[in-house]
Amino acid sequence: MVFSSIEFIFVFMPIFLCIYYLTPERFRNVCLLLGSLLFYGIGSAEKPEYILFFMASLMLNYLFGILIDKSHGKLWFPLGVATNVLYLVVCKYFLRVLPIGISFYTFQAISYLCDVHRKKCRAESSFLHYGVYLSMFPQLVAGPIVQFRDICHQIHKRTYNFHSILNGLRVFILGLGSKVILANRVGGLWSQLTAIGYESISTPLAWLGLFAYSFQIYFDFLGYSLMAIGLGSMLGFDLPVNFDNPYLSTSMTEFWRRWHITLGSWFREYVYIPLGGNQKGKLITYRNLFVVWLLTGIWHGASYNFVLWGLLLFVVITVERAGLKQFLDRYRILGHLYMLFLIPLSWAVFANTDWNQLQLFFGRLFGADNMVGYGFQGDFVKYGQEYGVYLLLCLLFVVKLPQKIWAKLQDTGLGQIVLVGIFAGSVYFLYKGINNPFLYYQF
């Protein structure tokens, strides 16, 4: 079960929220923990062992936290971190078993143990409160990755009112629209392109499909993050922002400060800085960047393309650090053109898990070996007409203008009409059963 589903919107969410709001304050964490486990259990219905994996992780990390706090972490801290890493690596890369949200909740568990070890927070003595932190369903399966020290006070005591609930509902609907109306619809082009086969498409269509995928993955994950933040607000939590208009970046360095912000913050605080950051000379800095981007690629998947993707990002960011970024920051128009070309190419590596298909696709993109595909030139026009409106909408919503307009409209009657329209359109597409994947579910 995902947030962008009829079952969640009209069954799980309203029933859970009604029970949650009617529950006395001292029992709300119990309600939230049970509701979150139910949500995870429904999502894992076809593989019930996943809930057992999650519960084992929950209980082990709760115990590790207490042991680290009491023993100053001399033994239990490295053992706790190693256990989490081993659990993630074995499940994801050797057994190819993918419990829902494993990468996200495992990273949250590791950040908790690290913060307890560094004395940035005390170990949570209540299993209930720790269980709420790790299992809270708005961010359980796809983030944002939340640090315990930033949310522990909200777990112990939080308030919500009509304004926070209304604001949360607004953000949820905007996220739903991003996911269903933009990501799902424009993503149909990429799905059709891969179904046809790269050998049967023209070079213009290959580029059009790649831009469609670039929009799809952004609005898919942005939408889910907004829905998570909105649900958190309705429950009384302030979850962190995960995206900051990344497609407006003028360098890949800037892009990855704006994209999946909580993941970038996690790697910076728990990998890059502990390795020395940029404080020990250029060679150590480049080594640290190499480790971070290698791990970022591996985190996203077990296929070789993800490792290649991470390493390519390392090379690009290293070149930018050597001086290119200063040039791009100075001449921002050139920076935008540079990223207009580079972002889709990076997603092409990310999207193709088969090495042969990846080579074939790049050949099609650049017309290598007589693969320009002039025999299929009509396909570009056909699919451009079918998906042109959604591509233009996506292009419009990656800039800041719609956000500025919405800031002025959201409290007006027209703003409420817009929200109703977005919600109705989203429900219509969901009801029709039109293409509703969730790309980041697999990570």
DRENFI-69792 format. One record per residue (C-alpha): residue number from 0; x negated, y negated, z. Coordinates in nm, 3 decimals, always signed. Layout:
N
SITE NUM X Y Z $
...
***
This chain:
443
SITE 0 +0.000 +0.000 +0.000 $
SITE 1 -0.137 -0.338 -0.102 $
SITE 2 -0.009 -0.686 -0.019 $
SITE 3 +0.102 -0.738 -0.378 $
SITE 4 +0.365 -0.464 -0.371 $
SITE 5 +0.742 -0.459 -0.334 $
SITE 6 +0.708 -0.219 -0.039 $
SITE 7 +0.481 -0.452 +0.155 $
SITE 8 +0.662 -0.777 +0.075 $
SITE 9 +1.017 -0.659 +0.140 $
SITE 10 +0.971 -0.373 +0.385 $
SITE 11 +0.649 -0.363 +0.585 $
SITE 12 +0.581 -0.736 +0.624 $
SITE 13 +0.928 -0.854 +0.734 $
SITE 14 +0.984 -0.559 +0.968 $
SITE 15 +0.641 -0.594 +1.126 $
SITE 16 +0.667 -0.972 +1.166 $
SITE 17 +1.010 -0.946 +1.326 $
SITE 18 +0.881 -0.691 +1.578 $
SITE 19 +0.564 -0.894 +1.635 $
SITE 20 +0.748 -1.221 +1.706 $
SITE 21 +0.999 -1.048 +1.935 $
SITE 22 +0.725 -0.871 +2.131 $
SITE 23 +0.624 -1.043 +2.458 $
SITE 24 +0.287 -1.215 +2.431 $
SITE 25 +0.102 -0.971 +2.658 $
SITE 26 +0.198 -0.680 +2.431 $
SITE 27 +0.133 -0.843 +2.094 $
SITE 28 -0.213 -0.694 +2.057 $
SITE 29 -0.063 -0.350 +2.110 $
SITE 30 +0.192 -0.429 +1.840 $
SITE 31 -0.080 -0.555 +1.605 $
SITE 32 -0.307 -0.254 +1.661 $
SITE 33 -0.025 -0.004 +1.605 $
SITE 34 +0.101 -0.195 +1.302 $
SITE 35 -0.248 -0.210 +1.154 $
SITE 36 -0.304 +0.163 +1.203 $
SITE 37 +0.036 +0.229 +1.045 $
SITE 38 -0.057 +0.007 +0.750 $
SITE 39 -0.387 +0.192 +0.707 $
SITE 40 -0.214 +0.527 +0.748 $
SITE 41 +0.040 +0.446 +0.478 $
SITE 42 -0.240 +0.338 +0.247 $
SITE 43 -0.423 +0.665 +0.321 $
SITE 44 -0.115 +0.887 +0.298 $
SITE 45 -0.261 +1.098 +0.017 $
SITE 46 -0.584 +1.151 +0.213 $
SITE 47 -0.493 +1.148 +0.584 $
SITE 48 -0.851 +1.229 +0.679 $
SITE 49 -0.935 +0.866 +0.603 $
SITE 50 -0.750 +0.752 +0.915 $
SITE 51 -0.961 +0.998 +1.115 $
SITE 52 -1.280 +0.851 +0.964 $
SITE 53 -1.163 +0.504 +1.058 $
SITE 54 -1.067 +0.601 +1.413 $
SITE 55 -1.404 +0.770 +1.461 $
SITE 56 -1.580 +0.452 +1.347 $
SITE 57 -1.360 +0.245 +1.576 $
SITE 58 -1.429 +0.450 +1.887 $
SITE 59 -1.802 +0.496 +1.821 $
SITE 60 -1.866 +0.127 +1.767 $
SITE 61 -1.665 +0.033 +2.074 $
SITE 62 -1.889 +0.265 +2.281 $
SITE 63 -2.207 +0.148 +2.108 $
SITE 64 -2.120 -0.213 +2.190 $
SITE 65 -2.082 -0.138 +2.561 $
SITE 66 -2.402 +0.071 +2.572 $
SITE 67 -2.601 -0.201 +2.390 $
SITE 68 -2.472 -0.465 +2.630 $
SITE 69 -2.567 -0.261 +2.937 $
SITE 70 -2.904 -0.132 +2.817 $
SITE 71 -3.022 -0.449 +2.636 $
SITE 72 -3.010 -0.254 +2.310 $
SITE 73 -3.353 -0.087 +2.335 $
SITE 74 -3.219 +0.248 +2.218 $
SITE 75 -2.851 +0.209 +2.145 $
SITE 76 -2.873 -0.086 +1.908 $
SITE 77 -3.088 +0.083 +1.640 $
SITE 78 -2.892 +0.404 +1.689 $
SITE 79 -2.561 +0.222 +1.647 $
SITE 80 -2.670 +0.039 +1.332 $
SITE 81 -2.825 +0.355 +1.186 $
SITE 82 -2.504 +0.549 +1.254 $
SITE 83 -2.296 +0.291 +1.065 $
SITE 84 -2.538 +0.275 +0.773 $
SITE 85 -2.554 +0.654 +0.753 $
SITE 86 -2.174 +0.678 +0.767 $
SITE 87 -2.140 +0.427 +0.483 $
SITE 88 -2.414 +0.581 +0.268 $
SITE 89 -2.302 +0.942 +0.310 $
SITE 90 -1.933 +0.870 +0.246 $
SITE 91 -1.977 +0.623 -0.038 $
SITE 92 -2.284 +0.745 -0.221 $
SITE 93 -2.332 +1.116 -0.151 $
SITE 94 -1.987 +1.260 -0.085 $
SITE 95 -1.821 +0.993 -0.304 $
SITE 96 -1.551 +0.974 -0.038 $
SITE 97 -1.408 +0.623 -0.024 $
SITE 98 -1.193 +0.558 +0.284 $
SITE 99 -1.000 +0.239 +0.219 $
SITE 100 -1.197 -0.069 +0.321 $
SITE 101 -1.501 +0.130 +0.438 $
SITE 102 -1.754 -0.129 +0.321 $
SITE 103 -1.570 -0.415 +0.489 $
SITE 104 -1.498 -0.262 +0.828 $
SITE 105 -1.844 -0.104 +0.849 $
SITE 106 -2.009 -0.442 +0.788 $
SITE 107 -1.788 -0.596 +1.056 $
SITE 108 -1.890 -0.321 +1.299 $
SITE 109 -2.260 -0.379 +1.225 $
SITE 110 -2.226 -0.757 +1.272 $
SITE 111 -2.059 -0.694 +1.610 $
SITE 112 -2.342 -0.469 +1.731 $
SITE 113 -2.602 -0.720 +1.610 $
SITE 114 -2.432 -1.009 +1.789 $
SITE 115 -2.402 -0.812 +2.111 $
SITE 116 -2.771 -0.718 +2.087 $
SITE 117 -2.870 -1.082 +2.025 $
SITE 118 -2.654 -1.197 +2.318 $
SITE 119 -2.441 -1.412 +2.087 $
SITE 120 -2.137 -1.245 +2.239 $
SITE 121 -2.061 -0.997 +2.512 $
SITE 122 -1.943 -0.647 +2.433 $
SITE 123 -1.565 -0.622 +2.436 $
SITE 124 -1.463 -0.420 +2.740 $
SITE 125 -1.109 -0.365 +2.618 $
SITE 126 -1.067 -0.095 +2.356 $
SITE 127 -0.738 -0.260 +2.261 $
SITE 128 -0.903 -0.594 +2.187 $
SITE 129 -1.191 -0.436 +1.996 $
SITE 130 -0.943 -0.222 +1.805 $
SITE 131 -0.752 -0.533 +1.699 $
SITE 132 -1.075 -0.692 +1.576 $
SITE 133 -1.179 -0.403 +1.355 $
SITE 134 -0.839 -0.285 +1.239 $
SITE 135 -0.636 -0.606 +1.195 $
SITE 136 -0.452 -0.528 +0.872 $
SITE 137 -0.470 -0.871 +0.700 $
SITE 138 -0.847 -0.831 +0.657 $
SITE 139 -0.901 -0.457 +0.707 $
SITE 140 -0.922 -0.328 +0.353 $
SITE 141 -1.080 -0.619 +0.161 $
SITE 142 -1.198 -0.886 +0.402 $
SITE 143 -1.272 -1.164 +0.460 $
SITE 144 -1.555 -1.017 +0.669 $
SITE 145 -1.493 -1.164 +1.014 $
SITE 146 -1.755 -1.194 +1.288 $
SITE 147 -1.637 -1.095 +1.633 $
SITE 148 -1.782 -1.403 +1.804 $
SITE 149 -1.573 -1.626 +1.576 $
SITE 150 -1.244 -1.456 +1.648 $
SITE 151 -1.270 -1.299 +1.995 $
SITE 152 -1.102 -1.594 +2.168 $
SITE 153 -0.811 -1.566 +1.924 $
SITE 154 -0.777 -1.196 +2.002 $
SITE 155 -0.752 -1.270 +2.374 $
SITE 156 -0.519 -1.566 +2.338 $
SITE 157 -0.364 -1.720 +2.031 $
SITE 158 -0.069 -1.939 +1.954 $
SITE 159 +0.148 -1.988 +1.653 $
SITE 160 +0.436 -2.216 +1.577 $
SITE 161 +0.673 -2.296 +1.296 $
SITE 162 +0.407 -2.502 +1.119 $
SITE 163 +0.143 -2.226 +1.126 $
SITE 164 +0.396 -1.967 +1.012 $
SITE 165 +0.521 -2.190 +0.730 $
SITE 166 +0.166 -2.275 +0.624 $
SITE 167 +0.073 -1.907 +0.633 $
SITE 168 +0.371 -1.822 +0.415 $
SITE 169 +0.271 -2.089 +0.165 $
SITE 170 -0.085 -1.960 +0.143 $
SITE 171 +0.042 -1.602 +0.111 $
SITE 172 +0.268 -1.697 -0.181 $
SITE 173 -0.013 -1.887 -0.355 $
SITE 174 -0.234 -1.582 -0.314 $
SITE 175 +0.043 -1.355 -0.442 $
SITE 176 +0.081 -1.573 -0.751 $
SITE 177 -0.295 -1.576 -0.812 $
SITE 178 -0.299 -1.198 -0.796 $
SITE 179 +0.019 -1.106 -0.980 $
SITE 180 +0.082 -1.388 -1.227 $
SITE 181 -0.278 -1.469 -1.317 $
SITE 182 -0.510 -1.175 -1.241 $
SITE 183 -0.272 -0.894 -1.332 $
SITE 184 -0.148 -1.053 -1.651 $
SITE 185 -0.482 -1.168 -1.792 $
SITE 186 -0.636 -0.839 -1.680 $
SITE 187 -0.412 -0.659 -1.927 $
SITE 188 -0.640 -0.778 -2.206 $
SITE 189 -0.947 -0.614 -2.054 $
SITE 190 -0.748 -0.294 -1.991 $
SITE 191 -0.638 -0.282 -2.353 $
SITE 192 -0.987 -0.356 -2.477 $
SITE 193 -1.140 -0.067 -2.280 $
SITE 194 -0.857 +0.162 -2.388 $
SITE 195 -0.920 +0.081 -2.755 $
SITE 196 -1.291 +0.146 -2.718 $
SITE 197 -1.576 -0.096 -2.773 $
SITE 198 -1.660 +0.061 -3.107 $
SITE 199 -1.322 -0.051 -3.243 $
SITE 200 -1.321 -0.419 -3.147 $
SITE 201 -1.469 -0.731 -3.304 $
SITE 202 -1.736 -0.947 -3.146 $
SITE 203 -1.491 -1.237 -3.086 $
SITE 204 -1.250 -1.000 -2.912 $
SITE 205 -1.534 -0.861 -2.698 $
SITE 206 -1.606 -1.213 -2.572 $
SITE 207 -1.237 -1.289 -2.525 $
SITE 208 -1.195 -0.970 -2.322 $
SITE 209 -1.501 -1.050 -2.114 $
SITE 210 -1.364 -1.393 -2.025 $
SITE 211 -1.035 -1.224 -1.937 $
SITE 212 -1.219 -0.986 -1.700 $
SITE 213 -1.407 -1.279 -1.546 $
SITE 214 -1.076 -1.448 -1.470 $
SITE 215 -0.917 -1.125 -1.352 $
SITE 216 -1.181 -1.038 -1.094 $
SITE 217 -1.178 -1.394 -0.959 $
SITE 218 -0.804 -1.439 -0.923 $
SITE 219 -0.764 -1.080 -0.804 $
SITE 220 -1.000 -1.121 -0.511 $
SITE 221 -0.909 -1.486 -0.448 $
SITE 222 -0.543 -1.389 -0.438 $
SITE 223 -0.600 -1.107 -0.192 $
SITE 224 -0.817 -1.332 +0.028 $
SITE 225 -0.550 -1.602 +0.031 $
SITE 226 -0.283 -1.347 +0.120 $
SITE 227 -0.503 -1.224 +0.406 $
SITE 228 -0.559 -1.580 +0.533 $
SITE 229 -0.187 -1.651 +0.505 $
SITE 230 -0.092 -1.338 +0.698 $
SITE 231 -0.353 -1.423 +0.960 $
SITE 232 -0.201 -1.767 +1.004 $
SITE 233 +0.145 -1.614 +1.049 $
SITE 234 -0.002 -1.394 +1.324 $
SITE 235 -0.185 -1.682 +1.495 $
SITE 236 -0.534 -1.616 +1.354 $
SITE 237 -0.761 -1.856 +1.167 $
SITE 238 -0.945 -1.639 +0.915 $
SITE 239 -1.242 -1.781 +0.721 $
SITE 240 -1.222 -1.912 +0.365 $
SITE 241 -1.377 -1.670 +0.116 $
SITE 242 -1.395 -1.876 -0.207 $
SITE 243 -1.481 -2.236 -0.291 $
SITE 244 -1.421 -2.291 -0.663 $
SITE 245 -1.718 -2.073 -0.767 $
SITE 246 -1.660 -2.116 -1.141 $
SITE 247 -1.743 -2.486 -1.108 $
SITE 248 -2.101 -2.400 -1.011 $
SITE 249 -2.396 -2.519 -1.218 $
SITE 250 -2.631 -2.239 -1.111 $
SITE 251 -2.610 -1.878 -1.004 $
SITE 252 -2.753 -1.979 -0.667 $
SITE 253 -2.463 -2.217 -0.613 $
SITE 254 -2.215 -1.963 -0.749 $
SITE 255 -2.306 -1.708 -0.482 $
SITE 256 -2.269 -1.966 -0.209 $
SITE 257 -1.912 -2.019 -0.328 $
SITE 258 -1.813 -1.661 -0.419 $
SITE 259 -1.720 -1.406 -0.147 $
SITE 260 -1.857 -1.649 +0.111 $
SITE 261 -1.822 -1.413 +0.408 $
SITE 262 -2.024 -1.139 +0.236 $
SITE 263 -2.299 -1.387 +0.147 $
SITE 264 -2.302 -1.514 +0.505 $
SITE 265 -2.328 -1.157 +0.633 $
SITE 266 -2.632 -1.077 +0.419 $
SITE 267 -2.795 -1.409 +0.505 $
SITE 268 -2.752 -1.370 +0.881 $
SITE 269 -2.808 -0.997 +0.923 $
SITE 270 -3.060 -0.919 +0.646 $
SITE 271 -3.226 -1.226 +0.491 $
SITE 272 -3.303 -1.425 +0.808 $
SITE 273 -3.416 -1.123 +1.018 $
SITE 274 -3.661 -1.037 +0.737 $
SITE 275 -3.809 -1.385 +0.764 $
SITE 276 -3.587 -1.586 +0.531 $
SITE 277 -3.785 -1.852 +0.350 $
SITE 278 -4.011 -1.933 +0.645 $
SITE 279 -4.308 -1.707 +0.567 $
SITE 280 -4.424 -1.813 +0.223 $
SITE 281 -4.303 -1.762 -0.132 $
SITE 282 -4.396 -1.394 -0.167 $
SITE 283 -4.209 -1.297 +0.150 $
SITE 284 -3.915 -1.512 +0.042 $
SITE 285 -3.896 -1.336 -0.294 $
SITE 286 -3.928 -0.999 -0.124 $
SITE 287 -3.640 -1.088 +0.106 $
SITE 288 -3.428 -1.203 -0.186 $
SITE 289 -3.505 -0.878 -0.366 $
SITE 290 -3.389 -0.674 -0.067 $
SITE 291 -3.071 -0.879 -0.028 $
SITE 292 -2.968 -0.851 -0.393 $
SITE 293 -3.060 -0.485 -0.416 $
SITE 294 -2.840 -0.416 -0.113 $
SITE 295 -2.564 -0.639 -0.253 $
SITE 296 -2.558 -0.427 -0.568 $
SITE 297 -2.562 -0.102 -0.374 $
SITE 298 -2.286 -0.228 -0.144 $
SITE 299 -2.053 -0.272 -0.439 $
SITE 300 -2.082 +0.083 -0.569 $
SITE 301 -2.279 +0.400 -0.626 $
SITE 302 -2.317 +0.364 -1.003 $
SITE 303 -2.646 +0.250 -1.154 $
SITE 304 -2.483 -0.054 -1.310 $
SITE 305 -2.429 -0.209 -0.967 $
SITE 306 -2.800 -0.175 -0.885 $
SITE 307 -2.885 -0.327 -1.224 $
SITE 308 -2.634 -0.606 -1.160 $
SITE 309 -2.791 -0.687 -0.823 $
SITE 310 -3.142 -0.686 -0.968 $
SITE 311 -3.039 -0.912 -1.257 $
SITE 312 -2.893 -1.160 -1.009 $
SITE 313 -3.220 -1.146 -0.815 $
SITE 314 -3.419 -1.229 -1.130 $
SITE 315 -3.188 -1.517 -1.224 $
SITE 316 -3.187 -1.667 -0.873 $
SITE 317 -3.566 -1.629 -0.848 $
SITE 318 -3.610 -1.820 -1.175 $
SITE 319 -3.373 -2.087 -1.046 $
SITE 320 -3.571 -2.121 -0.723 $
SITE 321 -3.888 -2.165 -0.929 $
SITE 322 -3.751 -2.490 -1.072 $
SITE 323 -3.461 -2.421 -1.307 $
SITE 324 -3.199 -2.508 -1.043 $
SITE 325 -3.339 -2.860 -0.998 $
SITE 326 -3.304 -2.915 -1.372 $
SITE 327 -2.949 -2.776 -1.377 $
SITE 328 -2.847 -2.986 -1.076 $
SITE 329 -2.977 -3.297 -1.251 $
SITE 330 -2.805 -3.224 -1.582 $
SITE 331 -2.477 -3.078 -1.463 $
SITE 332 -2.319 -3.050 -1.807 $
SITE 333 -2.601 -2.819 -1.912 $
SITE 334 -2.557 -2.634 -1.584 $
SITE 335 -2.189 -2.571 -1.659 $
SITE 336 -2.271 -2.448 -2.010 $
SITE 337 -2.541 -2.223 -1.867 $
SITE 338 -2.295 -2.069 -1.622 $
SITE 339 -2.022 -2.043 -1.885 $
SITE 340 -2.253 -1.804 -2.066 $
SITE 341 -2.416 -1.633 -1.767 $
SITE 342 -2.119 -1.557 -1.542 $
SITE 343 -1.932 -1.342 -1.797 $
SITE 344 -2.252 -1.155 -1.886 $
SITE 345 -2.312 -1.071 -1.520 $
SITE 346 -1.955 -0.941 -1.493 $
SITE 347 -2.010 -0.730 -1.808 $
SITE 348 -2.285 -0.541 -1.623 $
SITE 349 -2.064 -0.519 -1.314 $
SITE 350 -1.762 -0.384 -1.501 $
SITE 351 -1.925 -0.106 -1.705 $
SITE 352 -2.023 +0.190 -1.489 $
SITE 353 -2.124 +0.404 -1.787 $
SITE 354 -2.470 +0.321 -1.924 $
SITE 355 -2.383 +0.413 -2.283 $
SITE 356 -2.068 +0.203 -2.274 $
SITE 357 -2.262 -0.087 -2.128 $
SITE 358 -2.512 -0.073 -2.413 $
SITE 359 -2.231 -0.044 -2.667 $
SITE 360 -2.050 -0.342 -2.520 $
SITE 361 -2.358 -0.565 -2.522 $
SITE 362 -2.422 -0.457 -2.877 $
SITE 363 -2.071 -0.565 -2.965 $
SITE 364 -2.112 -0.896 -2.781 $
SITE 365 -2.423 -0.993 -2.975 $
SITE 366 -2.352 -0.821 -3.305 $
SITE 367 -2.653 -0.589 -3.287 $
SITE 368 -2.695 -0.308 -3.541 $
SITE 369 -2.423 -0.442 -3.768 $
SITE 370 -2.174 -0.427 -3.483 $
SITE 371 -2.025 -0.771 -3.542 $
SITE 372 -1.704 -0.595 -3.632 $
SITE 373 -1.581 -0.811 -3.918 $
SITE 374 -1.347 -0.531 -4.011 $
SITE 375 -1.155 -0.603 -3.695 $
SITE 376 -1.148 -0.982 -3.713 $
SITE 377 -0.769 -0.979 -3.695 $
SITE 378 -0.776 -0.832 -3.346 $
SITE 379 -0.904 -1.158 -3.198 $
SITE 380 -0.605 -1.348 -3.335 $
SITE 381 -0.358 -1.080 -3.226 $
SITE 382 -0.476 -1.060 -2.866 $
SITE 383 -0.541 -1.433 -2.851 $
SITE 384 -0.175 -1.495 -2.926 $
SITE 385 -0.065 -1.234 -2.671 $
SITE 386 -0.285 -1.350 -2.384 $
SITE 387 -0.366 -1.710 -2.481 $
SITE 388 -0.119 -1.866 -2.236 $
SITE 389 -0.258 -1.668 -1.941 $
SITE 390 -0.617 -1.746 -2.039 $
SITE 391 -0.536 -2.117 -2.051 $
SITE 392 -0.357 -2.098 -1.715 $
SITE 393 -0.659 -1.927 -1.563 $
SITE 394 -0.890 -2.188 -1.711 $
SITE 395 -0.671 -2.461 -1.558 $
SITE 396 -0.667 -2.306 -1.212 $
SITE 397 -1.043 -2.260 -1.178 $
SITE 398 -1.084 -2.638 -1.157 $
SITE 399 -0.987 -2.859 -0.863 $
SITE 400 -0.709 -3.062 -1.025 $
SITE 401 -0.425 -2.816 -0.938 $
SITE 402 -0.546 -2.811 -0.576 $
SITE 403 -0.538 -3.191 -0.558 $
SITE 404 -0.188 -3.200 -0.706 $
SITE 405 -0.071 -2.926 -0.468 $
SITE 406 -0.207 -3.117 -0.165 $
SITE 407 +0.035 -3.397 -0.251 $
SITE 408 +0.329 -3.172 -0.339 $
SITE 409 +0.322 -2.901 -0.073 $
SITE 410 +0.536 -3.087 +0.181 $
SITE 411 +0.787 -3.216 -0.073 $
SITE 412 +1.104 -3.065 -0.211 $
SITE 413 +0.934 -3.017 -0.546 $
SITE 414 +0.658 -2.825 -0.369 $
SITE 415 +0.913 -2.585 -0.220 $
SITE 416 +1.066 -2.532 -0.565 $
SITE 417 +0.723 -2.452 -0.703 $
SITE 418 +0.666 -2.197 -0.426 $
SITE 419 +1.002 -2.034 -0.490 $
SITE 420 +0.917 -2.016 -0.860 $
SITE 421 +0.578 -1.856 -0.793 $
SITE 422 +0.734 -1.605 -0.555 $
SITE 423 +1.018 -1.520 -0.792 $
SITE 424 +0.782 -1.480 -1.086 $
SITE 425 +0.551 -1.257 -0.885 $
SITE 426 +0.837 -1.037 -0.765 $
SITE 427 +0.969 -1.011 -1.120 $
SITE 428 +0.636 -0.881 -1.253 $
SITE 429 +0.604 -0.641 -0.960 $
SITE 430 +0.959 -0.516 -1.009 $
SITE 431 +0.890 -0.455 -1.377 $
SITE 432 +0.588 -0.250 -1.275 $
SITE 433 +0.348 -0.447 -1.494 $
SITE 434 -0.024 -0.376 -1.442 $
SITE 435 -0.089 -0.420 -1.067 $
SITE 436 -0.442 -0.294 -0.995 $
SITE 437 -0.656 -0.424 -0.710 $
SITE 438 -1.016 -0.435 -0.827 $
SITE 439 -1.185 -0.476 -0.489 $
SITE 440 -0.995 -0.184 -0.336 $
SITE 441 -1.268 +0.045 -0.472 $
SITE 442 -1.544 -0.134 -0.286 $
***
